[in-house]
């Protein structure tokens, strides 16, 4: 996963989930968990949340970015989707000869 777009966010989010912390990054990982797990990424279970990960992320971004929350949310989701797609492509490639 290293070097892929958005990997920094996902790695930080996984570490936050391992510590039981709800952060922008851990919420992003929760949103992407089904596709990330399908691509072989180990995702810890999240702590209990009052809202869905999507709503929690939007609320957290609203506190931090105010009126720019929507654009920030969309940018983060685009980065997550880009990483998920890259991981899916990488996992569907045949192994190199001799590997």
N, C-alpha and C positions, 0 to 999 in steps of 0.2 A: 504494500500500500504506500510505502514511502515514496515520495516524489510525485505522487499523483495530486491533481488539483483537489483541494478540500481535505486532504489527508490530515493536515495539521489540526483542523477543527474536530475531526472524528477521533483522532488519537487523544486529544485533550478531553473530549466528551466521554470517551470510554474510561479514562482515568478518573474523571469526576464521578461517573456512575459507580466505579469501584469504591470510591470514598463515600458514596451515598449523598453526593451533592447534586443539587439541581441548579444547573447553569445554562447559559445560552447554548454552549457546546453540547452538554449532556442531553438537553431537550432535542437538539438537532439529531443526535444519535438515536434517540427514542423514535423520532419520526422516521428515520431511515432504517430502523432495526430489521424489518422483514427482508428488505433487499440486501442489506449488509450481511445478515446471517446466511441468506441463500448463497452469497458469494464467499462464505467461509470465515467471516469475521466473527470473533467471539464477542458478544455483547452482554454485559451484566444486566440483571433485572433492575429496573429503576425503582427508586423509593416511591412510596405512595404520593400521588399528586391530586390536587383538588380539581384540576381541569385536564383536558386532553393535552398531550405534548404540543400539538399545534397551537392551541389557545394559550397555553402557558408560555410558549416561545413568543407569541405575538404580544402578550401582556408584558413580558420581561423587556422586549425591545421597545415597547411603548414607554416604559419607565426610563429607559436609557436614552432613547432617540426621539421621543415625542412624536411630532408629525411625520418624521421620517421612518417610523416603525414599519410601514407597509413596504417601502422600497428595501429596507434592510432585511425584512423577512424574505422577500422574493429573491434577493441576492444570495442569502444563505441557502435557501432551497435549491437555487440553481447550482451552487457549488456542491451541495450534497448529491444532487442528481447527476452531476458530471462525474463525481467520484464513483457513485454506484454503477454508472454505465461503464466506466473504465475498468472497474473490478469485474463486472460481468463479462466484458470482452476478454480480459486476461484469463479468467477461469474457463472460458469456452475454447481457448486456443489449444491445439494439440501440443503435447510435450515435444520439446526439441529432441532430435535423435541423440541418443547417448545420455539423455538426462535421466 
